[in-house]
C-alpha cells in the first residue's frame, strides 16, 4: 500500500513536472520557485524519502535486534558447548515463550467473543417464543430455552469446532461463580419482590417465615439424606447439605404466569410467591454455610472454613438479619432518590428513576454479598418490598418502570436457562475434557435422577402436610386444595441453577493446580454430578409439572368462574357489542365511509351479527349524546337500515310517529321523496353552534371575544385576512403541520386502523420525508405527489409476493380454495392508503386549528379567536391534498372501492373490540385467560378479513332492492329523519324512548 501510494504521488509529480517543461524536455525554471518545493520534488523523483524513512526505522530497531541476536548467539553457543541436551532445553524455552504469547492472544480474542453468546441466546429466545405462543402455549418458555442450551452444549462438546459460538460459550463456561450470581440474581429477585402484594405479604409474614426457615431446613436435611444414603457417589455430608439447600429454592416464574392467566385467588398467589421469595433467601443462607464447610475439606489454603454449630447459628443470623438491614437501608435510600426525582412531566426524570432502581438492586446485592458477607438475596428482597411499600406512589411513569423490569427479567431468564442448558449439555456429553473428567451421565445416573424427582415430590408433600396445621391457622390461612397445588407447583429454576453453576465453577477454580491429581478429579466429578442433578430436576419440573399445573388448578376448582363472574363476563361482552356498534355509527358519520355495506361488516364482525334495529337506535342515541354538538355529524344510514328494520306482522309501525316542535303530526311521505325535497326534519340545534360558512373578518367587523371560536374550531373557522401572509411563518408552520400528520399516522397505527406491517405505513411515513425536504426548500405542501413517489418503491411488490406465497401455501393445505387476486390486493392497498391519508390530514387540520387559534389580540393586528392568512394557506394546501386523494378513488371502480372500504371498516371494528378486552384485562376487570379467549377469536376474524376476496356476501342487497325498500316506507315507519344528502337522524321522540330502552338494558 505504501509503494502504491508513493507511485501515485510520484506519477502526479512527474505529470506536474512535465507540464512545466518546454518543448525540448528541459525544465522551465521559474525564479520564484521556493527551495522546499524543489527539494520535495527531488526526493520524489529519486526516492530518497523512502531511503531516509527506512534508515530511521532500522536505527530505531537496531538495539532490540542486537539484543535478540546476542541472546540467540548465546543460546546457540551454549548449545554447541553443552551438547544436544542443552540445545533442546533452550529450544523448549523459546517454544514456551512463544506458546505463552500465543495463549495471551487467544485469551484476548476469546474475551471479545464473550459478547456473542448472550445475544445469540436472545435471538433463539425470540424464535422459541414465537413457536410457543402460536403452536405450543402449554410448554413453559424457560424449559424450552434450557433444552435449546442443552442441545448447543451437547453439540459443542461432542464435535470439536473453532467457530465463534464455541469460543463464546467456552468463555462463559469459565466465568467465576460469584460473578454468575452477581449477573443474574439481583435483576430476577427485584422484580419478583416488587410485584408482591404488600398487604397480603405483611398479613402472612409469620406464615411465610414458617415455610421459609423451618420447612427449608427440614427439606434440606431430608434431601441431603437421600444424596448421602441412596446415591452411590460418596459425597460428603456437607456437600449433600449444600445440594439439599440448592434444591430447596423454588422458582414460581412459570407458575406465576399461569396463575395470572387463569385468575387464581390472591391468597394462592401469595403462598406461591411469598414462599419462593423467602425460600430463596433462607436456602442461600444454608447453602453458604455448608458450601464453606465443603470447601474446607478441599484442603486449599484460605478456602472455606470449619463452621461448628455455634458459629453456624451465628453465621445464619448474620447472613439473614444483616441482609435484611442492608436491604432496608438501600430501600430507604432508593425511596429518597425517587422522591427527589419528582418532575412528573419530565421524561428524563422518569428514565433516571428506572436507573435508580436497577442500580440500587445490583449495588445492594454486591454490598451485602461481597462487601458485608451477608445474604444478597435477602437484601434485594427487602429492597424491593421497601420500594414497593414507600416508593410506588413516587414513580413518575409506572408503566415505564414495570416494562423495563419485565424486559430485564426476560433477558436474564433467557440467558440463564440457555447458559444452564449449555453447561448441562457439556456435563452429559460422553467426551472427556482437558482435565480428564468423564462427564458422561450413564443410564444409572439417569435412573437416580428420576428417583430423586419422585423423592423430592414425596419430601415436599410430607413437609406441607406436617406444617399444614400451623399454616392453616396463622397468617392468611390455607386450604387443603391450595396445599395440594403448592406441593405440585414447587418448581425449581433460576436461583437453584445459578447456585449450582456457581458451585461447579468455584470447585473447578479452587482445585486448579492441586498436587493430588486424583483428588482434583474426584472433586470435579462430584461438582459436575451435582450440577447435573440440579439441572435435571429443574428441567423435569419445568417440563412435567409446569404444563400440568393448569389442569390441576381447574380440577381443584381454584380458578372456576362462579355464576356471578360468568354474568359479569357476559355483561362485558354485551357492552363490547355496543362499543363496536357506536364505533360503526361514528364511522358512518365520516364522508369517507358513506358507502359501507353492512352485509360485509355483519359477515366478518361476529359481534354485530345479532344486533337489531332497536340496538342501532340505541347506538345512534348514545353516539349523539357523547359527541360534542360542535363536532357531531349525522350518520349515513341508508346502507344499514334495510338489513335491520322489519315491520310488525300487522303491517303497522312499531316506532313512534315523529312530532314537530309545534306538536303537530307531520305528513307522512316516502323516504325517497323526502330525500329529493331535502327535508331536514327536527334536528336538535345548539345555540353555541358557529356559522355554516367561513367568515372573513374585516377592519370594522365585530369579533366574538368569548371562547365560542375555540369550541367550534373544527366545524367553522374564523380567519383574520387583514394580515398578509409571511413566507417565513408559512415555512415554519408548514413544517409543524407535517409533524402533525406524522403523529396522526402513528396514532392510526397504534389504534389498529393502519396495519403496522407492510407497504402502507412505509409509504405514508416515507412520503412525509419527501414532503419535509420540499418544505425546507420553501415549496408548498405536496405530500400526495410524494406519496405516489413513495408508493413506487420495492415494498409494494415484495408484500404482494409474500402474500401470494402465503395464500398459495394455505391453498395447498386445503385452507383456501380461491386463487390469489393480485389486482384486488393492490386495489385494496391503494384504497386503505388513501383512507388513512384523508383521515390523518383531517385530524391534523383539527389539531392545527386548535393549536394556532389566537386567544388574545396581537397589538391590534390580530383579532381574538381567529386564525391568520398564513394558517389559511396551510389549511388550503391540506384541503387540496385531501381533494387529490379523494379524486384518485373516483377513478377506480365504485363497487370495488366500496367493498375494500367495508373490509377496512371490519379491521377497525375488530381492533376496537380487541382493545376493549385488553383494557379490561390491564385494569384487572377480567382475567388474562378470559380476555385472551376473546382476543384470539378476534384475531381469527381479522385473518379472515385479510384473506377475503369475495365479491358478494351473505344476504347482500343490491342498490335496486335498497331503493325499493325505502320507497315502501314512510318517515314515521322508521321514526327517523333523512336529509337531502342521505343522512338519517334520530328524531326527538325516538331519542326519548331510546333513552328508556338503554336504561332498561343496562
C-alpha positions, -999 to +999 in steps of 0.1 A: +000+000+000+029+024+008+045+017-025+013+021-044+006+054-028+041+066-034+039+056-070+007+076-075+023+105-058+054+102-079+033+099-111+014+131-102+046+149-095+060+137-128+029+150-146+033+182-128+070+184-138+063+175-174+037+203-176+064+227-166+088+216-193+094+232-226+093+215-259+128+201-256+120+184-224+141+208-203+125+222-172+115+258-174+127+270-141+109+300-126+129+324-105+102+325-078+102+287-071+108+280-034+136+259-022+114+235-002+093+228-032+123+219-054+137+198-026+104+179-022+103+172-059+138+160-059+130+135-031+100+123-050+120+117-082+149+099-066+130+080-038+154+095-012+124+100+011+118+062+013+155+056+019+156+081+048+124+066+064+138+030+061+172+041+076+154+058+106+134+026+113+165+005+111+183+028+136+153+027+159+151-011+159+188-017+160+192-020+198+164-045+200+177-065+171+212-066+186+200-078+219+179-105+203+209-115+182+232-116+212+207-138+231+203-161+202+240-163+197+245-171+234+219-198+233+234-214+202+269-210+216+258-226+249+241-254+229+273-260+210+293-261+242+270-282+263+257-306+237+224-315+222+206-317+256+212-281+264+203-271+229+169-288+233+164-270+266+170-236+250+147-245+222+120-256+247+124-223+265+118-204+232+088-225+225+073-219+260+077-181+255+060-183+221+033-205+235+027-181+263+024-152+239+001-172+217-021-181+247-023-144+257-035-135+222-061-163+222-074-151+256-078-116+243-097-129+213-119-152+234-128-123+257-142-104+228-162-134+217-180-134+252-204-107+238-218-131+212-234-158+234-259-136+254-274-120+223-273-152+203-294-167+232-318-138+230-324-144+193-330-181+199-354-170+226-373-149+201-378-178+178-388-201+207-413-176+220-429-173+185-433-210+181-446-215+217-471-186+216-485-198+183-484-236+184-475-249+220-487-224+245-487-250+273-449-255+273-430-231+296-406-208+279-378-214+303-379-251+299-376-248+261-346-224+265-329-249+288-334-277+262-320-254+234-290-247+256-286-284+263-285-291+226-259-264+220-237-277+248-240-313+238-232-305+202-202-282+211-186-309+233-193-338+210-179-321+179-147-301+183-150-268+164-134-234+164-164-213+154-174-181+172-203-198+191-180-224+205-155-197+216-182-176+232-198-205+251-164-217+263-157-182+276-189-182+296-183-216+310-151-202+326-169-174+344-163-172+382-192-185+404-197-153+423-198-133+391-227-156+379-247-148+410-240-111+406-251-111+370-284-129+374-299-128+409-303-091+416-324-084+384-345-116+388-352-111+425-360-074+425-390-076+401-403-107+419-402-089+453-416-057+438-446-074+422-457-089+455-490-078+472-477-058+502-509-060+522-511-098+520-473-101+525-475-083+558-505-103+569-489-136+560-454-127+571-453-151+600-468-179+578-441-172+552-414-174+578-426-208+588-425-220+552-391-203+546-369-214+575-381-245+594-396-261+562-365-252+542-341-266+568-362-298+571-363-301+533-326-295+530-319-322+556-342-348+540-328-342+505-292-344+519-301-378+535-313-390+500-280-379+484-259-393+513-275-427+519-290-435+484-266-420+459-235-442+453-212-412+446-195-410+480-204-373+486-195-358+519-224-348+542-215-312+538-218-314+500-251-333+504-264-305+526-253-279+501-271-300+474-302-301+495-302-264+501-299-257+464-329-279+456-349-263+484-351-230+465-383-229+444-390-208+413-425-195+408-419-178+374-437-203+352-464-209+378-469-172+385-476-166+348-501-194+348-518-181+379-522-146+364-535-160+332-561-182+349-571-156+375-561-176+406-572-163+440-548-137+456-541-160+486-528-188+464-505-163+446-492-151+479-485-186+491-465-194+459-447-160+455-441-153+492-427-188+498-404-186+468-390-152+479-382-162+515-372-197+504-345-183+481-331-162+509-331-190+535-318-216+510-289-194+501-280-189+538-279-227+544-260-231+511-233-206+521-228-224+555-224-259+540-206-247+509-178-232+531-177-265+551-173-285+519-146-261+506-127-266+538-124-303+530-107-295+497-075-287+517-069-255+497-054-227+518-077-198+527-107-215+510-137-225+532-139-228+570-147-254+595-180-240+608-193-255+640-228-255+654-224-223+675-206-205+646-232-218+622-261-203+642-242-170+645-234-170+607-271-178+600-284-148+619-256-126+605-264-136+569-302-132+573-305-102+596-276-084+581-290-089+546-324-076+558-309-045+574-288-037+542-319-042+521-339-018+542-312+008+542-308+006+504-346+007+501-349+039+521-321+055+501-339+045+468-372+059+480-354+092+489-339+094+454-373+086+438-388+114+459-362+140+447-368+130+411-404+143+413-408+161+380-436+140+366-438+159+333-401+153+327-394+123+307-357+123+318-367+121+354-388+090+347-358+074+329-334+083+358-359+067+383-356+034+364-318+038+365-320+043+403-339+011+408-316-011+388-285+005+402-298+000+437-307-036+431-272-046+419-253-023+444-274-037+472-266-073+463-229-065+458-227-047+492-245-074+511-229-105+494-194-093+487-185-064+509-205-074+541-206-112+535-243-112+542-272-126+522-275-107+490-308-124+481-325-113+514-311-078+509-326-075+474-359-089+486-363-064+513-351-037+490-379-045+466-405-047+493-394-014+508-396+004+474-430-011+467-443+000+501-430+035+503-419+045+468-446+032+444-466+064+446-434+085+438-428+069+404-435+093+376-441+066+350-452+033+365-456+017+330-420+026+320-407+012+353-427-020+350-420-026+313-383-021+319-381-047+346-402-071+326-376-067+298-348-072+322-364-103+337-370-117+302-333-111+291-319-126+323-342-157+324-334-164+287-297-161+292-296-180+325-316-210+313-298-212+280-264-210+298-275-236+322-286-259+294-252-254+277-234-264+308-257-293+314-251-305+278-214-303+284-217-324+315-239-352+300-217-354+268-196-385+265-162-369+259-135-362+283-124-326+288-088-315+292-088-323+329-097-359+323-131-357+340-155-382+325-187-361+323-209-388+309-243-393+325-248-431+324-281-449+324-276-454+362-273-416+367-305-410+347-323-436+369-311-419+401-323-385+386-359-398+381-358-414+415-347-381+430-375-363+412-401-387+428-385-385+462-385-346+461-422-347+455-427-371+484-405-349+507-424-317+497-457-334+503-446-347+537-434-312+548-466-294+537-488-320+554-467-318+586-468-280+587-504-277+575-519-274+610-497-244+616-501-228+582-538-231+581-543-213+614-518-184+611-514-155+587-540-156+559-547-193+563-546-221+538-569-248+524-562-284+515-567-276+478-541-248+480-517-272+498-520-297+471-513-272+444-483-258+464-470-293+466-472-299+429-463-264+418-430-263+437-408-259+406-370-255+406-355-229+384-334-197+383-319-195+418-311-232+421-295-233+387-274-202+394-262-216+427-253-250+411-234-232+383-216-211+408-206-241+430-193-261+400-173-231+387-158-225+422-148-261+426-130-262+393-113-229+401-101-239+436-089-273+426-068-260+397-032-269+403-038-293+432-009-316+439-031-346+443-045-351+407-068-379+418-084-358+445-088-329+420-106-352+395-128-366+423-140-332+435-146-320+399-167-351+392-187-346+423-195-309+415-203-318+379-226-346+390-243-322+415-250-297+388-262-325+365-288-335+391-299-299+398-302-291+361-321-323+355-346-316+384-352-281+370-358-295+336-382-322+348-402-299+369-405-274+341-414-300+315-437-322+336-451-301+365-454-267+348-476-277+318-499-298+340-504-271+367-533-256+347-554-287+346-547-294+382-559-259+391-591-265+373-595-299+388-591-285+423-617-258+415-593-230+423-600-210+391-635-220+383-657-190+374-687-185+396-721-178+383-716-141+392-683-139+373-700-155+342-727-129+344-701-101+346-682-115+316-714-118+296-722-082+305-688-071+293-694-089+261-727-070+256-710-037+264-683-045+238-711-050+212-724-015+220-689-001+219-683-016+185-717-006+172-711+030+184-678+030+166-696+018+135-721+046+138-693+071+142-676+058+111-708+063+092-706+099+101-674+103+081-677+111+045-650+086+036-672+057+049-706+066+033-706+036+010-700+009+036-721-022+031-735-037+063-736-072+048-698-073+046-694-060+081-720-084+095-703-114+079-668-106+092-676-090+126-694-117+146-704-094+174-726-074+151-744-104+136-771-104+163-779-067+165-814-054+156-830-022+147-835-012+184-798-017+192-789+006+162-813+033+176-797+030+210-762+033+195-772+063+175-786+080+206-756+072+227-732+085+200-751+117+197-751+123+234-714+115+238-703+137+209-699+175+215-726+194+195-699+213+176-684+181+164-715+160+158-722+148+122-753+128+114-745+092+104-753+080+069-776+050+075-791+042+041-768+011+037-777-004+071-814+003+077-826-022+050-807-050+068-821-043+103-856-028+101-885-052+100-922-042+100-946-058+125-968-086+113-999-064+112-982-040+089-983-011+114-953+008+125-938-001+159-920+031+164-934+065+174-946+090+149-923+120+145-935+151+164-927+186+152-918+214+175-954+226+174-968+193+184-985+185+150-982+153+132-961+157+102-973+145+069-960+110+061-941+108+029-919+082+013-882+085+023-871+088-013-894+118-018-881+133+014-846+129+002-854+146-031-872+175-013-843+179+011-865+177+043-841+180+072-866+172+100-865+182+136-828+181+142-817+195+176-798+228+174-774+243+198-773+280+203-735+279+205-731+264+170-710+286+148-719+299+113-724+275+085-698+292+063-664+307+068-663+344+078-638+369+068-630+395+094-625+430+080-614+460+099-649+470+110-660+435+119-671+427+155-651+398+168-667+375+193-645+377+224-657+346+243-644+310+238-670+302+211-645+301+184-623+276+203-653+254+208-663+254+172-628+254+156-634+221+139-667+230+122-662+266+112-630+286+113-627+324+117-599+339+096-585+374+100-574+382+065-561+417+072-526+404+080-507+394+049-490+360+045-455+359+058-433+334+040-411+326+070-442+319+091-457+298+064-425+279+061-423+271+098-460+263+102-459+240+072-431+220+089-452+219+120-482+207+100-461+179+085-451+168+120-488+167+130-496+145+100-468+122+111-482+120+146-516+111+132-501+083+111-486+069+142-519+072+161-537+054+133-511+026+136-515+024+174-553+023+171-551-005+146-567+015+117-534+011+098-515-022+099-481-016+113-466-041+089-462-038+052-464-013+024-490+012+037-472+026+068-439+025+050-452+046+021-472+070+043-443+078+065-418+079+036-439+104+018-436+128+047-398+126+045-400+137+009-426+164+017-404+177+045-375+181+021-396+201-002-410+222+027-374+231+037-369+245+002-399+267+007-423+247-015-460+242-006-474+210+010-474+184-017-474+151+002-499+134-022-474+135-050-447+124-027-469+096-015-473+084-051-435+085-054-431+065-022-456+040-034-434+031-064-409+016-040-399-020-036-422-026-006-454-030-026-443-058-049-425-076-021-455-076+001-477-087-028-453-116-035-452-126+002-490-126+004-493-146-027-469-172-014-487-174+019-521-177+001-507-205-021-493-224+009-527-223+026-543-234-007-520-264-008-531-272+028-567-270+018-574-239+039-581-217+008-599-227-023-595-195-043-566-181-063-547-150-051-562-120-068-532-096-072-552-069-088-577-068-059-549-069-034-532-038-050-566-020-052-572-028-015-538-014-006-545+018-026-579+023-010-566+018+025-537+041+018-560+068+006-584+065+035-556+067+060-542+097+042-575+115+043-581+107+080-546+118+091-549+151+072-584+158+086-572+151+122-540+171+117-560+201+104-582+200+136-552+199+159-535+226+138-565+250+141-567+245+178-530+250+183-528+282+163-561+298+174-553+332+189-567+337+223-558+374+227-553+405+204-519+408+189-513+446+193-544+453+171-531+432+142-549+400+150-584+396+163-590+373+193-604+338+185-592+338+148-566+324+125-543+344+102-539+343+065-508+322+070-527+294+087-554+296+060-527+290+034-516+258+052-552+246+056-559+253+020-529+232+010-542+204+032-576+206+017-561+205-018-542+173-008-574+157+005-592+166-027-565+150-048-567+118-027-605+116-030-602+122-067-579+092-070-607+070-056-632+083-081-611+069-109-615+034-095-644+010-098-670+022-073-681-013-064-645-024-057-638+007-037-670+001-015-660-035-010-625-025+000-638+002+024-661-023+040-633-047+047-612-018+060-641-009+084-641-045+096-605-042+106-611-010+125-641-025+144-623-057+153-593-038+166-618-017+186-632-049+202-597-063+209-587-030+225-618-031+247-609-065+262-572-056+265-581-026+286-604-047+308-575-071+314-550-044+322-574-028+347-579-061+364-616-063+355-611-095+335-586-123+338-560-128+312-574-162+303-609-148+296-595-117+278-572-139+257-601-161+246-620-132+232-589-117+216-579-150+200-613-152+183-610-116+172-576-124+157-591-152+137-617-129+123-591-103+114-572-130+095-604-140+077-609-103+067-574-101+053-580-133+032-615-125+019-617-120-018-654-125-022-673-100-044-706-108-028-715-117+008-744-134+025-778-117+022-763-087+004-788-063-011-781-045-043-789-009-050-823-016-066-835-036-036-824-009-012-842+017-033-874-003-033-871-008+004-871+030+011-898+036-015-923+014+005-916+031+039-926+065+053-907+086+076-929+076+106-922+039+099-885+044+109-890+072+133-860+088+116-854+120+096-835+119+063-817+148+047-812+156+011-777+142+012-789+109+025-781+114+062-806+098+086-810+111+121-830+101+152-860+122+159-867+138+193-894+113+203-872+084+193-844+097+214-866+098+245-878+063+240-843+051+232-830+065+265-856+045+283-847+014+263-810+018+270-816+023+307-837-008+308-810-028+291-783-017+314 
